[in-house]
Amino acid sequence: MTEYFAVITISKPTNNGTGALQGTFTCTMRVGAGTTRSAIYEHVLKTMPRQFQGGNVMFFSAEPNRTPH
């Protein structure tokens, strides 16, 4: 298992498109060998607070944070 660090920024229109709710979130997770960035991305999206779900992803990064010794 490898620990990954993920960062995601989401922007969601509010007030009939006249404003936007924006947030940047971070998390770490342990994933097994062969786990794709796409799988990490989908997992991170599912953990977003409800008010950000369905928003536009402005930035996403997932990088190894720690490797097993």
C-alpha positions in Angstrom: 0.0 0.0 0.0 1.2 3.5 -0.8 0.0 6.7 0.8 -1.2 9.4 -1.6 -1.8 13.1 -1.0 -4.6 14.6 -3.0 -5.6 18.2 -3.6 -8.8 19.3 -5.4 -10.3 22.7 -6.0 -14.0 22.9 -6.9 -16.0 25.9 -8.0 -19.8 25.8 -8.1 -22.0 28.6 -9.4 -24.5 30.1 -6.9 -27.3 32.7 -7.0 -28.4 31.8 -10.5 -24.9 32.0 -11.8 -24.1 35.5 -10.4 -21.6 34.1 -7.8 -19.6 31.1 -7.1 -18.8 28.9 -4.1 -15.2 27.8 -4.3 -13.1 25.5 -2.1 -9.8 23.7 -2.0 -9.6 20.4 -0.1 -6.8 18.0 0.8 -6.7 14.5 1.9 -4.3 11.5 2.3 -5.3 7.9 1.5 -3.6 4.6 1.4 -4.1 2.8 -1.9 -3.1 -0.6 -3.2 -0.8 -1.4 -6.1 -2.3 -0.7 -9.4 -4.8 1.9 -8.2 -5.2 4.5 -10.9 -5.3 8.3 -10.5 -8.8 8.1 -12.0 -9.9 5.9 -9.1 -8.4 8.3 -6.6 -10.1 11.2 -8.4 -13.5 9.5 -8.2 -13.0 8.7 -4.5 -12.0 12.3 -3.7 -15.1 13.6 -5.5 -17.4 11.3 -3.5 -16.0 12.7 -0.2 -16.7 16.4 -1.1 -19.1 18.3 1.1 -22.6 18.2 -0.3 -22.6 21.9 -1.3 -19.6 21.3 -3.7 -20.9 18.1 -5.3 -21.7 18.7 -9.0 -19.3 21.7 -9.1 -16.6 22.3 -11.7 -13.2 20.8 -10.9 -10.6 23.6 -11.4 -7.6 21.7 -10.1 -6.7 18.1 -9.1 -3.5 16.5 -8.1 -2.7 13.1 -6.5 0.9 12.3 -5.7 2.6 9.6 -3.6 3.1 10.9 -0.1 4.8 7.9 1.4 6.0 4.7 0.0 6.3 1.5 2.0 9.7 0.7 3.5 
